[in-house]
Amino acid sequence: MTATGSSGAAAKPAKNEMTELESMLADSPSSERVCSKLARILSVHRSEIALLRLEKGSLRFLHPVELRSAGVLPVTGTAVAARTAATRTPLLSNSFMRVRHASLFEAVRLSTGEEDRSMEQMPIQKIMSVPISAEDGTVMGVVQVSRKGLDAKLAGADFTGEDLRKLEQATEILARMPFMKEGGEF
């Protein structure tokens, strides 16, 4: 399978993109592979995807791998991911830099591929944050997609309602991935 550029991913109908993501379930893929596919679907860099799993009242990073050892976010905290999990409410913000937020995790150096090197340690300018819920409605985790850059214009296009809809569809598939189960391999 060849890698497609972001323009190739954007040209595919959303249903085909989600079918591709869902077809990965049979392979029990790593969180890394799934997040790379999600990055292509949403036309962002791999380093602009964060996947967190709820474990004992805290959110633990599954992706990027460099943040797995960076600690956990208590669901009772003020971090965007914690608020997303606690309120079960999606967030889309195209003016995220103006929102007061903890930027500790943005400062962690990511050992990313060539295409992501320009994104290393850039501030998040735009973000979508969506809870991942089991069929019974229990929150299992959070997925966040961002656009990073020195300013909002350099970060790229604004996220749209359609982008948020795609991410919400993707969470239905993410909830069924083995790595989202507490204690599962990432």
Order of alpha helices (4+ residues) and beta strands (2+ residues): alpha-alpha-alpha-beta-beta-beta-alpha-beta-beta-beta-alpha-alpha
